[in-house]
Every structure is written in C-alpha cells, then in structure tokens.
Amino acid sequence: MKEDLLNKNNGDMHASSSTDYERMNEFLIQETGNSMDVFSNRYQITKRESEIFLMVAIYGFSNHEIAERCRISEKTVKIHLANIMNKAGIKSMRKLLSLLFNHVLYFQDANTLAEKK
C-alpha cells in the first residue's frame, strides 16, 4: 500500500476515489502515529485540519490537489490551513512545516530516550 501511495504522489493520480482518499488517510495516521496526535492536541487542530496539513507536509500536495482528493473547494483548503497557522501562532507555511518537523523529531527523540530507560 505504501508503494501505491508513493506512486500516486508522483503524478499517476489525477482523479481520486473515496477509497484512495481513505487509504491515504489511514496511511498518514499510521506513519505519523502519536506524534501528530500530540501536535494536534497541543495546537487544538481538528482531525480534518490534520489530514490536510499532512497532505502538504508529507506529500507536498498543492491546495488544488488537496481539494480534488478531499472533494472540497480550494477556498476550504486555504481556510483549514489558515486556521492551523492561527492556532499555532505562525504566519507562514514554511515556519509551520518547520514547527511540525521539529515537533516530530523532538517526539521521536523523547520516545527513544524513554525506551532506553
């Protein structure tokens, strides 16, 4: 399944079915695990906002691609992303991505240290 999703990210997927979208969401949730849950809880990000944010962060999807896959308007995608930035107190997508990556790295380091104890 992971290879299928990566191939679709490389431009093979122009039209999306709900099954593909659901499989991608499951994959994103599995891959980010507790790290994204902690990030979302910390900044009070909704499940839908998290899904959209991960599509940007992991796959680099454009607003248009996200809108097609989620079957929502591009304006709705922009609103979700703006809400996330407001909740995190950040005004740029680059800084928001940096915040997420730093959080994930910190979370992984903390878990590694806890496992060693």
N, CA, C and O atoms as a GROMACS GRO file, in nm:
protein
  468
    1MET      N    1   0.083  -0.119   0.000
    1MET     CA    2   0.000   0.000   0.000
    1MET      C    3   0.087   0.125   0.000
    1MET      O    4   0.054   0.222  -0.068
    2LYS      N    5   0.197   0.125   0.075
    2LYS     CA    6   0.285   0.242   0.082
    2LYS      C    7   0.338   0.277  -0.057
    2LYS      O    8   0.343   0.394  -0.093
    3GLU      N    9   0.378   0.175  -0.136
    3GLU     CA   10   0.429   0.200  -0.269
    3GLU      C   11   0.321   0.257  -0.359
    3GLU      O   12   0.348   0.347  -0.439
    4ASP      N   13   0.198   0.206  -0.347
    4ASP     CA   14   0.087   0.258  -0.426
    4ASP      C   15   0.068   0.406  -0.401
    4ASP      O   16   0.049   0.484  -0.495
    5LEU      N   17   0.071   0.446  -0.275
    5LEU     CA   18   0.050   0.586  -0.241
    5LEU      C   19   0.165   0.673  -0.290
    5LEU      O   20   0.143   0.785  -0.336
    6LEU      N   21   0.287   0.621  -0.282
    6LEU     CA   22   0.400   0.698  -0.331
    6LEU      C   23   0.395   0.714  -0.482
    6LEU      O   24   0.428   0.821  -0.533
    7ASN      N   25   0.353   0.610  -0.554
    7ASN     CA   26   0.340   0.620  -0.699
    7ASN      C   27   0.233   0.721  -0.737
    7ASN      O   28   0.250   0.795  -0.834
    8LYS      N   29   0.125   0.724  -0.662
    8LYS     CA   30   0.019   0.820  -0.689
    8LYS      C   31   0.068   0.962  -0.666
    8LYS      O   32   0.026   1.055  -0.735
    9ASN      N   33   0.156   0.979  -0.570
    9ASN     CA   34   0.212   1.110  -0.542
    9ASN      C   35   0.299   1.159  -0.656
    9ASN      O   36   0.315   1.279  -0.675
   10ASN      N   37   0.357   1.068  -0.733
   10ASN     CA   38   0.447   1.104  -0.841
   10ASN      C   39   0.373   1.144  -0.968
   10ASN      O   40   0.434   1.150  -1.075
   11GLY      N   41   0.245   1.172  -0.959
   11GLY     CA   42   0.172   1.225  -1.072
   11GLY      C   43   0.080   1.124  -1.139
   11GLY      O   44   0.009   1.161  -1.232
   12ASP      N   45   0.080   0.999  -1.096
   12ASP     CA   46  -0.005   0.899  -1.157
   12ASP      C   47  -0.151   0.915  -1.117
   12ASP      O   48  -0.238   0.855  -1.180
   13MET      N   49  -0.179   0.993  -1.015
   13MET     CA   50  -0.316   1.004  -0.964
   13MET      C   51  -0.371   1.142  -0.995
   13MET      O   52  -0.334   1.242  -0.933
   14HIS      N   53  -0.461   1.146  -1.093
   14HIS     CA   54  -0.523   1.274  -1.127
   14HIS      C   55  -0.663   1.282  -1.071
   14HIS      O   56  -0.705   1.386  -1.019
   15ALA      N   57  -0.736   1.173  -1.081
   15ALA     CA   58  -0.870   1.168  -1.023
   15ALA      C   59  -0.864   1.076  -0.903
   15ALA      O   60  -0.798   0.972  -0.905
   16SER      N   61  -0.934   1.114  -0.800
   16SER     CA   62  -0.926   1.038  -0.676
   16SER      C   63  -1.061   0.980  -0.641
   16SER      O   64  -1.164   1.047  -0.655
   17SER      N   65  -1.061   0.856  -0.596
   17SER     CA   66  -1.186   0.798  -0.546
   17SER      C   67  -1.185   0.808  -0.394
   17SER      O   68  -1.081   0.832  -0.334
   18SER      N   69  -1.300   0.790  -0.334
   18SER     CA   70  -1.306   0.799  -0.189
   18SER      C   71  -1.224   0.689  -0.125
   18SER      O   72  -1.170   0.709  -0.016
   19THR      N   73  -1.213   0.573  -0.190
   19THR     CA   74  -1.132   0.463  -0.137
   19THR      C   75  -0.986   0.503  -0.129
   19THR      O   76  -0.920   0.477  -0.029
   20ASP      N   77  -0.935   0.566  -0.234
   20ASP     CA   78  -0.796   0.612  -0.234
   20ASP      C   79  -0.773   0.714  -0.124
   20ASP      O   80  -0.672   0.709  -0.054
   21TYR      N   81  -0.867   0.805  -0.108
   21TYR     CA   82  -0.855   0.908  -0.005
   21TYR      C   83  -0.854   0.844   0.134
   21TYR      O   84  -0.773   0.882   0.219
   22GLU      N   85  -0.943   0.749   0.156
   22GLU     CA   86  -0.949   0.683   0.286
   22GLU      C   87  -0.821   0.605   0.313
   22GLU      O   88  -0.770   0.608   0.425
   23ARG      N   89  -0.769   0.535   0.213
   23ARG     CA   90  -0.644   0.459   0.229
   23ARG      C   91  -0.528   0.554   0.259
   23ARG      O   92  -0.442   0.524   0.342
   24MET      N   93  -0.526   0.668   0.193
   24MET     CA   94  -0.419   0.764   0.217
   24MET      C   95  -0.427   0.818   0.358
   24MET      O   96  -0.325   0.832   0.425
   25ASN      N   97  -0.546   0.849   0.405
   25ASN     CA   98  -0.562   0.900   0.542
   25ASN      C   99  -0.517   0.796   0.644
   25ASN      O  100  -0.450   0.830   0.742
   26GLU      N  101  -0.555   0.671   0.623
   26GLU     CA  102  -0.511   0.565   0.713
   26GLU      C  103  -0.359   0.556   0.716
   26GLU      O  104  -0.298   0.542   0.823
   27PHE      N  105  -0.299   0.564   0.599
   27PHE     CA  106  -0.153   0.558   0.589
   27PHE      C  107  -0.089   0.674   0.664
   27PHE      O  108   0.007   0.655   0.739
   28LEU      N  109  -0.141   0.795   0.644
   28LEU     CA  110  -0.086   0.913   0.711
   28LEU      C  111  -0.095   0.899   0.862
   28LEU      O  112   0.000   0.932   0.934
   29ILE      N  113  -0.208   0.852   0.910
   29ILE     CA  114  -0.227   0.837   1.054
   29ILE      C  115  -0.131   0.733   1.110
   29ILE      O  116  -0.073   0.753   1.216
   30GLN      N  117  -0.115   0.621   1.038
   30GLN     CA  118  -0.023   0.516   1.083
   30GLN      C  119   0.121   0.564   1.086
   30GLN      O  120   0.194   0.537   1.181
   31GLU      N  121   0.162   0.636   0.983
   31GLU     CA  122   0.301   0.679   0.970
   31GLU      C  123   0.338   0.786   1.072
   31GLU      O  124   0.451   0.788   1.122
   32THR      N  125   0.247   0.874   1.104
   32THR     CA  126   0.279   0.981   1.198
   32THR      C  127   0.248   0.942   1.341
   32THR      O  128   0.307   0.995   1.436
   33GLY      N  129   0.155   0.847   1.356
   33GLY     CA  130   0.125   0.793   1.488
   33GLY      C  131   0.098   0.897   1.594
   33GLY      O  132   0.030   0.998   1.570
   34ASN      N  133   0.152   0.871   1.712
   34ASN     CA  134   0.127   0.957   1.828
   34ASN      C  135   0.183   1.097   1.811
   34ASN      O  136   0.132   1.192   1.870
   35SER      N  137   0.287   1.111   1.731
   35SER     CA  138   0.350   1.241   1.714
   35SER      C  139   0.251   1.345   1.662
   35SER      O  140   0.244   1.457   1.714
   36MET      N  141   0.175   1.309   1.560
   36MET     CA  142   0.077   1.404   1.505
   36MET      C  143  -0.037   1.424   1.603
   36MET      O  144  -0.092   1.534   1.611
   37ASP      N  145  -0.074   1.321   1.676
   37ASP     CA  146  -0.180   1.335   1.777
   37ASP      C  147  -0.139   1.438   1.883
   37ASP      O  148  -0.218   1.525   1.920
   38VAL      N  149  -0.016   1.427   1.929
   38VAL     CA  150   0.033   1.520   2.031
   38VAL      C  151   0.039   1.662   1.974
   38VAL      O  152  -0.001   1.758   2.040
   39PHE      N  153   0.088   1.674   1.850
   39PHE     CA  154   0.096   1.804   1.784
   39PHE      C  155  -0.045   1.864   1.770
   39PHE      O  156  -0.067   1.981   1.802
   40SER      N  157  -0.139   1.783   1.723
   40SER     CA  158  -0.277   1.830   1.705
   40SER      C  159  -0.341   1.872   1.837
   40SER      O  160  -0.408   1.974   1.844
   41ASN      N  161  -0.319   1.792   1.940
   41ASN     CA  162  -0.375   1.827   2.072
   41ASN      C  163  -0.313   1.955   2.126
   41ASN      O  164  -0.383   2.039   2.182
   42ARG      N  165  -0.184   1.970   2.108
   42ARG     CA  166  -0.116   2.088   2.160
   42ARG      C  167  -0.170   2.216   2.099
   42ARG      O  168  -0.187   2.317   2.168
   43TYR      N  169  -0.196   2.212   1.968
   43TYR     CA  170  -0.242   2.332   1.898
   43TYR      C  171  -0.392   2.330   1.870
   43TYR      O  172  -0.442   2.416   1.798
   44GLN      N  173  -0.464   2.232   1.924
   44GLN     CA  174  -0.609   2.218   1.909
   44GLN      C  175  -0.650   2.214   1.761
   44GLN      O  176  -0.744   2.282   1.719
   45ILE      N  177  -0.578   2.132   1.685
   45ILE     CA  178  -0.604   2.116   1.543
   45ILE      C  179  -0.704   2.002   1.525
   45ILE      O  180  -0.688   1.896   1.585
   46THR      N  181  -0.806   2.025   1.444
   46THR     CA  182  -0.908   1.923   1.422
   46THR      C  183  -0.852   1.809   1.337
   46THR      O  184  -0.747   1.822   1.275
   47LYS      N  185  -0.925   1.698   1.336
   47LYS     CA  186  -0.884   1.583   1.256
   47LYS      C  187  -0.874   1.621   1.108
   47LYS      O  188  -0.777   1.584   1.041
   48ARG      N  189  -0.971   1.694   1.058
   48ARG     CA  190  -0.970   1.734   0.917
   48ARG      C  191  -0.852   1.826   0.887
   48ARG      O  192  -0.786   1.811   0.785
   49GLU      N  193  -0.826   1.921   0.977
   49GLU     CA  194  -0.712   2.010   0.958
   49GLU      C  195  -0.581   1.930   0.957
   49GLU      O  196  -0.491   1.958   0.878
   50SER      N  197  -0.572   1.831   1.044
   50SER     CA  198  -0.453   1.746   1.049
   50SER      C  199  -0.435   1.670   0.919
   50SER      O  200  -0.324   1.663   0.866
   51GLU      N  201  -0.542   1.614   0.867
   51GLU     CA  202  -0.535   1.541   0.740
   51GLU      C  203  -0.484   1.630   0.628
   51GLU      O  204  -0.397   1.591   0.551
   52ILE      N  205  -0.539   1.749   0.620
   52ILE     CA  206  -0.500   1.843   0.514
   52ILE      C  207  -0.355   1.887   0.533
   52ILE      O  208  -0.279   1.894   0.437
   53PHE      N  209  -0.319   1.917   0.656
   53PHE     CA  210  -0.182   1.959   0.684
   53PHE      C  211  -0.082   1.849   0.648
   53PHE      O  212   0.025   1.878   0.594
   54LEU      N  213  -0.116   1.724   0.678
   54LEU     CA  214  -0.026   1.614   0.644
   54LEU      C  215  -0.012   1.594   0.493
   54LEU      O  216   0.094   1.553   0.445
   55MET      N  217  -0.117   1.623   0.420
   55MET     CA  218  -0.107   1.614   0.274
   55MET      C  219  -0.007   1.714   0.220
   55MET      O  220   0.062   1.688   0.121
   56VAL      N  221   0.002   1.828   0.284
   56VAL     CA  222   0.102   1.929   0.245
   56VAL      C  223   0.240   1.886   0.294
   56VAL      O  224   0.336   1.885   0.217
   57ALA      N  225   0.249   1.849   0.421
   57ALA     CA  226   0.378   1.821   0.483
   57ALA      C  227   0.444   1.695   0.430
   57ALA      O  228   0.565   1.695   0.406
   58ILE      N  229   0.368   1.589   0.412
   58ILE     CA  230   0.427   1.463   0.371
   58ILE      C  231   0.436   1.450   0.219
   58ILE      O  232   0.538   1.406   0.166
   59TYR      N  233   0.330   1.487   0.150
   59TYR     CA  234   0.326   1.468   0.006
   59TYR      C  235   0.354   1.594  -0.076
   59TYR      O  236   0.382   1.585  -0.196
   60GLY      N  237   0.348   1.709  -0.013
   60GLY     CA  238   0.370   1.833  -0.086
   60GLY      C  239   0.258   1.868  -0.182
   60GLY      O  240   0.280   1.938  -0.282
   61PHE      N  241   0.137   1.819  -0.153
   61PHE     CA  242   0.024   1.846  -0.240
   61PHE      C  243  -0.009   1.995  -0.241
   61PHE      O  244   0.005   2.064  -0.140
   62SER      N  245  -0.051   2.043  -0.356
   62SER     CA  246  -0.098   2.181  -0.369
   62SER      C  247  -0.240   2.190  -0.314
   62SER      O  248  -0.306   2.089  -0.291
   63ASN      N  249  -0.286   2.312  -0.294
   63ASN     CA  250  -0.424   2.332  -0.248
   63ASN      C  251  -0.522   2.269  -0.346
   63ASN      O  252  -0.622   2.210  -0.306
   64HIS      N  253  -0.493   2.283  -0.474
   64HIS     CA  254  -0.580   2.227  -0.578
   64HIS      C  255  -0.585   2.074  -0.569
   64HIS      O  256  -0.692   2.015  -0.577
   65GLU      N  257  -0.469   2.010  -0.551
   65GLU     CA  258  -0.464   1.865  -0.539
   65GLU      C  259  -0.539   1.817  -0.414
   65GLU      O  260  -0.610   1.717  -0.418
   66ILE      N  261  -0.521   1.889  -0.304
   66ILE     CA  262  -0.592   1.852  -0.181
   66ILE      C  263  -0.742   1.866  -0.201
   66ILE      O  264  -0.819   1.778  -0.161
   67ALA      N  265  -0.783   1.975  -0.263
   67ALA     CA  266  -0.926   1.996  -0.288
   67ALA      C  267  -0.985   1.883  -0.370
   67ALA      O  268  -1.095   1.834  -0.341
   68GLU      N  269  -0.913   1.840  -0.474
   68GLU     CA  270  -0.963   1.730  -0.557
   68GLU      C  271  -0.974   1.600  -0.476
   68GLU      O  272  -1.074   1.530  -0.485
   69ARG      N  273  -0.871   1.570  -0.398
   69ARG     CA  274  -0.869   1.445  -0.324
   69ARG      C  275  -0.973   1.442  -0.212
   69ARG      O  276  -1.033   1.338  -0.184
   70CYS      N  277  -0.995   1.556  -0.149
   70CYS     CA  278  -1.091   1.563  -0.038
   70CYS      C  279  -1.231   1.599  -0.084
   70CYS      O  280  -1.326   1.595  -0.007
   71ARG      N  281  -1.242   1.634  -0.212
   71ARG     CA  282  -1.370   1.675  -0.270
   71ARG      C  283  -1.428   1.795  -0.197
   71ARG      O  284  -1.545   1.798  -0.159
   72ILE      N  285  -1.341   1.895  -0.179
   72ILE     CA  286  -1.381   2.022  -0.120
   72ILE      C  287  -1.325   2.132  -0.209
   72ILE      O  288  -1.248   2.104  -0.301
   73SER      N  289  -1.362   2.255  -0.184
   73SER     CA  290  -1.310   2.365  -0.267
   73SER      C  291  -1.170   2.405  -0.222
   73SER      O  292  -1.130   2.379  -0.109
   74GLU      N  293  -1.099   2.469  -0.312
   74GLU     CA  294  -0.965   2.520  -0.278
   74GLU      C  295  -0.976   2.624  -0.166
   74GLU      O  296  -0.888   2.634  -0.081
   75LYS      N  297  -1.085   2.701  -0.167
   75LYS     CA  298  -1.104   2.801  -0.063
   75LYS      C  299  -1.115   2.734   0.074
   75LYS      O  300  -1.062   2.785   0.173
   76THR      N  301  -1.183   2.621   0.080
   76THR     CA  302  -1.195   2.548   0.207
   76THR      C  303  -1.058   2.497   0.253
   76THR      O  304  -1.028   2.500   0.372
   77VAL      N  305  -0.977   2.450   0.159
   77VAL     CA  306  -0.841   2.406   0.193
   77VAL      C  307  -0.763   2.522   0.252
   77VAL      O  308  -0.698   2.507   0.356
   78LYS      N  309  -0.770   2.638   0.187
   78LYS     CA  310  -0.699   2.757   0.236
   78LYS      C  311  -0.746   2.797   0.376
   78LYS      O  312  -0.666   2.837   0.460
   79ILE      N  313  -0.876   2.785   0.400
   79ILE     CA  314  -0.931   2.820   0.531
   79ILE      C  315  -0.877   2.724   0.638
   79ILE      O  316  -0.838   2.767   0.746
   80HIS      N  317  -0.875   2.594   0.606
   80HIS     CA  318  -0.821   2.496   0.701
   80HIS      C  319  -0.675   2.528   0.733
   80HIS      O  320  -0.635   2.527   0.850
   81LEU      N  321  -0.594   2.555   0.631
   81LEU     CA  322  -0.452   2.584   0.653
   81LEU      C  323  -0.435   2.714   0.732
   81LEU      O  324  -0.348   2.723   0.819
   82ALA      N  325  -0.516   2.814   0.702
   82ALA     CA  326  -0.511   2.940   0.776
   82ALA      C  327  -0.547   2.918   0.923
   82ALA      O  328  -0.486   2.977   1.012
   83ASN      N  329  -0.647   2.834   0.947
   83ASN     CA  330  -0.686   2.803   1.085
   83ASN      C  331  -0.572   2.738   1.162
   83ASN      O  332  -0.547   2.771   1.278
   84ILE      N  333  -0.502   2.645   1.097
   84ILE     CA  334  -0.388   2.579   1.161
   84ILE      C  335  -0.280   2.681   1.195
   84ILE      O  336  -0.227   2.680   1.306
   85MET      N  337  -0.248   2.768   1.100
   85MET     CA  338  -0.145   2.869   1.125
   85MET      C  339  -0.185   2.962   1.238
   85MET      O  340  -0.102   2.999   1.321
   86ASN      N  341  -0.311   3.002   1.241
   86ASN     CA  342  -0.359   3.088   1.350
   86ASN      C  343  -0.347   3.018   1.486
   86ASN      O  344  -0.304   3.079   1.583
   87LYS      N  345  -0.387   2.892   1.491
   87LYS     CA  346  -0.380   2.817   1.616
   87LYS      C  347  -0.237   2.801   1.665
   87LYS      O  348  -0.211   2.802   1.786
   88ALA      N  349  -0.143   2.787   1.571
   88ALA     CA  350  -0.002   2.770   1.608
   88ALA      C  351   0.069   2.904   1.626
   88ALA      O  352   0.184   2.908   1.671
   89GLY      N  353   0.001   3.013   1.592
   89GLY     CA  354   0.061   3.146   1.605
   89GLY      C  355   0.170   3.171   1.504
   89GLY      O  356   0.268   3.240   1.532
   90ILE      N  357   0.154   3.116   1.385
   90ILE     CA  358   0.255   3.126   1.279
   90ILE      C  359   0.190   3.186   1.155
   90ILE      O  360   0.073   3.161   1.126
   91LYS      N  361   0.269   3.265   1.082
   91LYS     CA  362   0.213   3.334   0.966
   91LYS      C  363   0.264   3.283   0.832
   91LYS      O  364   0.227   3.336   0.727
   92SER      N  365   0.349   3.180   0.833
   92SER     CA  366   0.398   3.128   0.706
   92SER      C  367   0.395   2.976   0.706
   92SER      O  368   0.418   2.911   0.808
   93MET      N  369   0.365   2.919   0.590
   93MET     CA  370   0.359   2.774   0.576
   93MET      C  371   0.496   2.712   0.602
   93MET      O  372   0.504   2.604   0.661
   94ARG      N  373   0.602   2.777   0.561
   94ARG     CA  374   0.737   2.724   0.585
   94ARG      C  375   0.765   2.712   0.734
   94ARG      O  376   0.821   2.611   0.778
   95LYS      N  377   0.728   2.812   0.810
   95LYS     CA  378   0.750   2.806   0.955
   95LYS      C  379   0.661   2.702   1.020
   95LYS      O  380   0.701   2.636   1.116
   96LEU      N  381   0.540   2.686   0.968
   96LEU     CA  382   0.451   2.583   1.020
   96LEU      C  383   0.508   2.444   0.994
   96LEU      O  384   0.505   2.358   1.082
   97LEU      N  385   0.560   2.421   0.874
   97LEU     CA  386   0.622   2.293   0.843
   97LEU      C  387   0.743   2.269   0.931
   97LEU      O  388   0.765   2.157   0.979
   98SER      N  389   0.822   2.373   0.952
   98SER     CA  390   0.938   2.362   1.040
   98SER      C  391   0.895   2.325   1.182
   98SER      O  392   0.958   2.242   1.247
   99LEU      N  393   0.789   2.387   1.230
   99LEU     CA  394   0.736   2.357   1.363
   99LEU      C  395   0.697   2.210   1.373
   99LEU      O  396   0.730   2.143   1.471
  100LEU      N  397   0.627   2.160   1.272
  100LEU     CA  398   0.585   2.021   1.272
  100LEU      C  399   0.706   1.928   1.270
  100LEU      O  400   0.712   1.833   1.348
  101PHE      N  401   0.802   1.953   1.183
  101PHE     CA  402   0.918   1.865   1.174
  101PHE      C  403   1.000   1.867   1.302
  101PHE      O  404   1.047   1.762   1.347
  102ASN      N  405   1.016   1.983   1.361
  102ASN     CA  406   1.086   1.990   1.489
  102ASN      C  407   1.012   1.914   1.598
  102ASN      O  408   1.073   1.846   1.680
  103HIS      N  409   0.881   1.926   1.597
  103HIS     CA  410   0.798   1.854   1.694
  103HIS      C  411   0.815   1.704   1.676
  103HIS      O  412   0.834   1.631   1.774
  104VAL      N  413   0.809   1.656   1.551
  104VAL     CA  414   0.821   1.513   1.524
  104VAL      C  415   0.959   1.463   1.568
  104VAL      O  416   0.970   1.358   1.631
  105LEU      N  417   1.063   1.538   1.535
  105LEU     CA  418   1.198   1.498   1.574
  105LEU      C  419   1.214   1.495   1.725
  105LEU      O  420   1.272   1.401   1.780
  106TYR      N  421   1.162   1.596   1.792
  106TYR     CA  422   1.168   1.600   1.938
  106TYR      C  423   1.091   1.484   1.999
  106TYR      O  424   1.138   1.420   2.093
  107PHE      N  425   0.973   1.457   1.944
  107PHE     CA  426   0.888   1.350   1.994
  107PHE      C  427   0.958   1.215   1.977
  107PHE      O  428   0.955   1.132   2.068
  108GLN      N  429   1.021   1.194   1.862
  108GLN     CA  430   1.093   1.069   1.838
  108GLN      C  431   1.212   1.055   1.933
  108GLN      O  432   1.236   0.946   1.986
  109ASP      N  433   1.286   1.164   1.954
  109ASP     CA  434   1.398   1.160   2.047
  109ASP      C  435   1.351   1.128   2.189
  109ASP      O  436   1.414   1.049   2.260
  110ALA      N  437   1.242   1.190   2.230
  110ALA     CA  438   1.189   1.167   2.364
  110ALA      C  439   1.145   1.021   2.380
  110ALA      O  440   1.169   0.960   2.484
  111ASN      N  441   1.082   0.965   2.276
  111ASN     CA  442   1.040   0.825   2.283
  111ASN      C  443   1.160   0.731   2.286
  111ASN      O  444   1.157   0.629   2.355
  112THR      N  445   1.264   0.764   2.210
  112THR     CA  446   1.384   0.681   2.208
  112THR      C  447   1.450   0.680   2.346
  112THR      O  448   1.492   0.575   2.394
  113LEU      N  449   1.458   0.796   2.410
  113LEU     CA  450   1.514   0.804   2.544
  113LEU      C  451   1.431   0.726   2.645
  113LEU      O  452   1.485   0.659   2.732
  114ALA      N  453   1.300   0.736   2.633
  114ALA     CA  454   1.211   0.664   2.726
  114ALA      C  455   1.225   0.513   2.709
  114ALA      O  456   1.218   0.438   2.807
  115GLU      N  457   1.244   0.467   2.585
  115GLU     CA  458   1.259   0.324   2.560
  115GLU      C  459   1.390   0.270   2.617
  115GLU      O  460   1.396   0.154   2.659
  116LYS      N  461   1.493   0.353   2.620
  116LYS     CA  462   1.623   0.310   2.671
  116LYS      C  463   1.622   0.295   2.823
  116LYS      O  464   1.705   0.222   2.878
  117LYS      N  465   1.530   0.363   2.891
  117LYS     CA  466   1.523   0.358   3.037
  117LYS      C  467   1.468   0.232   3.087
  117LYS      O  468   1.456   0.214   3.208
   0.00000   0.00000   0.00000
